[in-house]
Amino acid sequence: MNQYDTLRHLADSWGLVAMGVVFLALCLWPFRPGGREHSDAAATMIFGDEDNG
C-alpha cells in the first residue's frame, strides 16, 4: 500500500470519526451548563450603547 492509499484510508475512517466528534461537540456547546448567560450576553451585546430616552 502506498502513502496515498494509507492517508486516504486514514481520512475515510478516523477522519470521519474526528469530524463527527467535533460536529457533535460544537452542536452541544450552547447547551452546556452556564451557557445561557454567555448566549444572552452575546445576543444583546449590540444594544449595550443605546440610550433608553
Backbone as a printed PyTorch tensor [residue, N CA C, xyz], in Angstrom:
tensor([[[  0.8590,  -1.1740,   0.0000],
         [  0.0000,   0.0000,   0.0000],
         [  0.9060,   1.2380,   0.0000]],

        [[  0.6470,   2.1600,  -0.9040],
         [  1.4730,   3.3660,  -0.9590],
         [  0.9460,   4.4290,   0.0100]],

        [[  1.6660,   5.5240,   0.0570],
         [  1.3380,   6.5710,   1.0380],
         [ -0.0330,   7.1820,   0.7670]],

        [[ -0.3940,   7.3610,  -0.4940],
         [ -1.7060,   7.9300,  -0.8200],
         [ -2.8280,   7.0480,  -0.2910]],

        [[ -2.7310,   5.7550,  -0.5340],
         [ -3.7710,   4.8440,  -0.0700],
         [ -3.8530,   4.8060,   1.4530]],

        [[ -2.7100,   4.8850,   2.1090],
         [ -2.6910,   4.8940,   3.5700],
         [ -3.3780,   6.1430,   4.1100]],

        [[ -3.0430,   7.2980,   3.5570],
         [ -3.6710,   8.5500,   4.0150],
         [ -5.1470,   8.5850,   3.6560]],

        [[ -5.5030,   8.0430,   2.5180],
         [ -6.9100,   8.0020,   2.1080],
         [ -7.7140,   7.1260,   3.0610]],

        [[ -7.1640,   5.9750,   3.4200],
         [ -7.8390,   5.0840,   4.3700],
         [ -7.9780,   5.7550,   5.7330]],

        [[ -6.9510,   6.4450,   6.1770],
         [ -6.9920,   7.1530,   7.4560],
         [ -8.0610,   8.2400,   7.4350]],

        [[ -8.1250,   9.0020,   6.3580],
         [ -9.1200,  10.0710,   6.2630],
         [-10.5330,   9.5090,   6.1760]],

        [[-10.6940,   8.3810,   5.4790],
         [-12.0230,   7.7850,   5.3380],
         [-12.5420,   7.2050,   6.6400]],

        [[-11.6610,   6.7460,   7.5030],
         [-12.1270,   6.1030,   8.7260],
         [-12.0150,   7.0500,   9.9200]],

        [[-10.8050,   7.3240,  10.3750],
         [-10.6230,   8.1220,  11.5890],
         [-10.8940,   9.6000,  11.3430]],

        [[-10.6980,  10.0740,  10.1410],
         [-11.0220,  11.4690,   9.8340],
         [-12.5150,  11.7240,   9.9600]],

        [[-13.2990,  10.7750,   9.4850],
         [-14.7480,  10.8970,   9.5950],
         [-15.1940,  10.8570,  11.0470]],

        [[-14.5960,   9.9860,  11.8260],
         [-14.9220,   9.9100,  13.2560],
         [-14.5600,  11.2270,  13.9460]],

        [[-13.3840,  11.7660,  13.6460],
         [-12.9510,  13.0180,  14.2740],
         [-13.8810,  14.1700,  13.8910]],

        [[-14.2610,  14.2570,  12.6180],
         [-15.1840,  15.3180,  12.1990],
         [-16.5520,  15.1590,  12.8500]],

        [[-17.0060,  13.9330,  13.0480],
         [-18.2800,  13.7020,  13.7300],
         [-18.2450,  14.1330,  15.1760]],

        [[-17.1360,  13.8380,  15.8480],
         [-16.9920,  14.2380,  17.2570],
         [-16.9530,  15.7590,  17.3730]],

        [[-16.2070,  16.4130,  16.4990],
         [-16.1350,  17.8810,  16.5210],
         [-17.5040,  18.4760,  16.2240]],

        [[-18.2310,  17.9120,  15.2660],
         [-19.5630,  18.4050,  14.9360],
         [-20.5100,  18.2910,  16.1280]],

        [[-20.5050,  17.1500,  16.7800],
         [-21.3720,  16.9670,  17.9480],
         [-20.9980,  17.9040,  19.0820]],

        [[-19.6990,  18.0870,  19.3070],
         [-19.2570,  18.9890,  20.3690],
         [-19.7070,  20.4180,  20.0850]],

        [[-19.5890,  20.8600,  18.8430],
         [-19.9990,  22.2190,  18.5050],
         [-21.5180,  22.3900,  18.5460]],

        [[-22.2520,  21.3530,  18.2230],
         [-23.7160,  21.4390,  18.3030],
         [-24.2080,  21.4520,  19.7490]],

        [[-23.5050,  20.7620,  20.6310],
         [-23.9300,  20.6870,  22.0260],
         [-23.3490,  21.7980,  22.8930]],

        [[-22.3720,  22.5390,  22.3900],
         [-21.6960,  23.5810,  23.1690],
         [-22.6660,  24.6240,  23.7330]],

        [[-23.6470,  25.1350,  22.9950],
         [-24.5560,  26.1490,  23.5740],
         [-25.4370,  25.6170,  24.6970]],

        [[-25.5970,  24.3100,  24.7910],
         [-26.4970,  23.7320,  25.7870],
         [-25.7790,  23.2810,  27.0500]],

        [[-24.5050,  23.6390,  27.1950],
         [-23.7560,  23.2570,  28.3910],
         [-24.2650,  24.0730,  29.5840]],

        [[-24.0540,  23.5900,  30.7960],
         [-24.4560,  24.3570,  31.9780],
         [-23.7140,  25.6950,  32.0180]],

        [[-24.4320,  26.7530,  32.2690],
         [-23.8300,  28.0770,  32.3170],
         [-23.7290,  28.7420,  30.9580]],

        [[-24.1640,  28.0980,  29.9340],
         [-24.0670,  28.6540,  28.5940],
         [-25.1190,  29.7140,  28.2930]],

        [[-26.2260,  29.6820,  29.0140],
         [-27.3030,  30.6350,  28.7460],
         [-26.8570,  32.0740,  28.9920]],

        [[-26.1200,  32.3010,  30.0550],
         [-25.6720,  33.6590,  30.3690],
         [-24.7690,  34.2020,  29.2550]],

        [[-23.8690,  33.3690,  28.7810],
         [-22.9680,  33.7920,  27.7010],
         [-23.7430,  34.0420,  26.4140]],

        [[-24.7110,  33.1990,  26.1200],
         [-25.5150,  33.3680,  24.9100],
         [-26.3720,  34.6240,  24.9870]],

        [[-26.9820,  34.8680,  26.1360],
         [-27.7980,  36.0720,  26.3050],
         [-26.9420,  37.3330,  26.2100]],

        [[-25.7510,  37.3040,  26.7950],
         [-24.8580,  38.4540,  26.7240],
         [-24.4240,  38.7200,  25.2830]],

        [[-24.1370,  37.6720,  24.5300],
         [-23.7380,  37.8310,  23.1360],
         [-24.9030,  38.3290,  22.2850]],

        [[-26.1150,  37.8780,  22.5910],
         [-27.2730,  38.2660,  21.8000],
         [-27.6530,  39.7290,  22.0160]],

        [[-27.3960,  40.2760,  23.2010],
         [-27.7840,  41.6540,  23.4940],
         [-26.6030,  42.6180,  23.4770]],

        [[-25.4310,  42.1580,  23.0770],
         [-24.2280,  42.9830,  23.0880],
         [-24.3610,  44.2160,  22.1830]],

        [[-25.0600,  44.0890,  21.0760],
         [-25.1610,  45.2130,  20.1390],
         [-26.0330,  46.3350,  20.6800]],

        [[-26.8260,  46.0720,  21.7010],
         [-27.7120,  47.0850,  22.2660],
         [-27.0970,  47.7590,  23.4840]],

        [[-25.8620,  47.4760,  23.8100],
         [-25.2350,  47.9720,  25.0240],
         [-25.0600,  49.4830,  25.0540]],

        [[-24.8720,  50.1520,  23.9110],
         [-24.6100,  51.5780,  23.8780],
         [-25.8470,  52.4110,  23.5500]],

        [[-27.0050,  51.7750,  23.4960],
         [-28.2290,  52.5240,  23.1820],
         [-28.7020,  53.3380,  24.3680]],

        [[-29.2540,  54.5120,  24.0610],
         [-29.8900,  55.3240,  25.0980],
         [-31.3470,  54.9260,  25.1810]],

        [[-31.8710,  54.8490,  26.3740],
         [-33.2660,  54.4560,  26.5680],
         [-34.1960,  55.6750,  26.6360]],

        [[-33.7260,  56.8200,  26.2280],
         [-34.5170,  58.0360,  26.3430],
         [-35.2000,  58.3680,  25.1170]]])
